[in-house]
Amino acid sequence: MRRLLYLLPVALFGVLALFFLKGLTMNPRDIPSVLINRPVPEMNLAPLPGRGEDTGLATADLKGRVSLVNIYGSWCIACVQEHPYLVKIKQMGIVPIHGIDWRDDPAEGAKWLKKHGDPYDRVGVDPAPGRTAIDFGVTGAPETFVVDKAGIIRYKHIGPVSQDVWENTLLPIIKELSK
């Protein structure tokens, strides 16, 4: 009986060590999304000032062609990091990119795009508290979603889009969905 009492802490430590070791092999950017393989949430977002009346973002705009939806904000430091690469993707002409200006003053969002370049076909304003972003399951900016031709979310990327993310993750998914 005493021997069992001595082995119990060792066994408990062993189980905890296995959980920690498993955690070390996981990618912290891989946060499962309940929206994968589900339709884009219903939305009808107003456009940013100065972009024209018909440049807001609605659910219907995400049907008919594979597209990217990028959540950003003028307040987001990581968005500045990814933005030049979004401009490059736009110049490639492979996929339309739509933006959701999240929890931002619309005038600041418009000024930010004017300063850094505008890679978006459409931009919708999602002011605080950010109801649309909440419906998308956004945990922070930037986040990018791959949406198929039917308006179904097929992939969610958390963090800045880089050349590596584009070439090794997003582009292969886009090519497969475009077939």
N, C-alpha and C positions, 0 to 999 in steps of 0.2 A: 504494500500500500504506500509506504514511504517512497519507494522507488518511483511510483507513478506520479507522486507530487513533484518529484525532482524533474521528471521527463516532460511534464505538462508545459512549463515555461519554454523549454527548448523546442517543443513541437509548435507552440504558438509563435515563437520567433521564426521558425522555419516557414510557416504559412505566410506570415507578414513579409518575410524576405522574398518569397516567390511573387507576391503581389507587387512589391516595389520593383523587382527585376522585370516583370512584365510591363510595368509602367514606363520603364526606361526605353523599351523598344518601340513605344508608340509615338506617333507624330502629334504634337500638341495642336497643330493647325487642322488636323482631321477631326472636326467636330461634326458628328452626324446631324443631318438636317431632316426633319420630318417632311419637308416639302419636295425632296427628291422624288421624281416620277409622279408629281402632282401638278395640277394646273397652277399657273401664276395667279396670285391673289387678285381679286377684283380691285381695280383702282382707276381713277380718272384724275390725274394730277395736273395742276395748272402749269403753264410754261414759265420759264425764267423770263424776267423783263428783258425786252430787246431782242428776243429770239423769234417773235411772230406768234400770232394767235394759235396756229395749228401745230405748234411744236412741243406741247405738253406730252405727257405719257399716260396712255390708257392700256388696259388689258388687251384690247383688240389690236393695238399696235404691235404686239408681240406674237402675232400669228401670221403664218405664211412664209416665214423665212427664219432660219436659225439665227439667233442674235445673242448678244451679251447685254446684261443689265448690270451696271456698275453703281454701287452706292458710294457716294463721296460727300464731302462738305468742305467749305472754304477754311474751316477751323482744323481740319485733319492734316496732321504733319505727314503721315504715311501716304496720304493721297498725293502730296507734292512729289514724293519719291516715285510713285507709279505713273504719274500723269504723262511724262514724256513718252513712256512706252505705249500708253493708250493712243497717243497721237500717232505713233509709228504704225500701230495696228490699223488705225483708221486709214492711213495713207496706203496700206497694203490692199484695201478694198475687199478683203475676204469676208468680213462679217460686219453687220451694223452694230454699233455700240450705242446703247441708250443709258442715260444717266438718271439717277434719283438724287437730287440735292437734299441731303438729309439733315434735319434739325438746324437749318441755316436761314439767315435772313436772305430772301430772294435777291435783293440788290447786291449783297456780298457774294452770293453764288455766281451771279452774272459777271461781276467785276473780276472774280477769281478766274473764270473761264477766259475772259478777255486777256488777262495777264499771262496765263499759262498755255493758252490754246484750247480749242474746242473740238474734242474728238467725237462728240455725241451727235447722233442723228436727231434724237429727241431728248429733252430733259424735263422731268417733272419735279415740282417742288413738294417736298414732304416736310412741312414745318413741325417744330416740337409740338407734341411729344413724338412725332414720327410714326403715325398709325400704319402707313404702308410698310415702312421698314420693319415694324413689329410683326405685321402679317407675313413678311418674307422671312422672319426669324433672324433678323440681323442682330449680331452681338456687338458690332463696332464697325467703323469704316477704316479702310475700304474693304468691301466685299463685292465679289463679282459672280454672277449667275450665268450659266449657259442655258438658254431656253430653245427648245426645238421648234419646228415648223407649226406644231399644233398648240403652241403656248404652254408646253409642259416643261417644268424645271428639271434639267438632267444633271446638273453639277453645280456645286457651290464652292467657290474659292475664298478663303478668308485670308486677308492681308494683301499687300501690294502685288500687282501683276508685274512680273519681270520677264526678261527674255527667256529664262529657263522655264518659268511657269507657262508662258505662251507656247514655246516649242514642244515641251514635254508633256503638258497636261491639256491646256485649253484647245490648241490647234488640232491635235488628234481627235478629241471629242467632237469638235466642230466639223471636221472632215467626215467622220463616221456618220454624224447626224444629217449631213448635207447630201448623202448618197440617195 
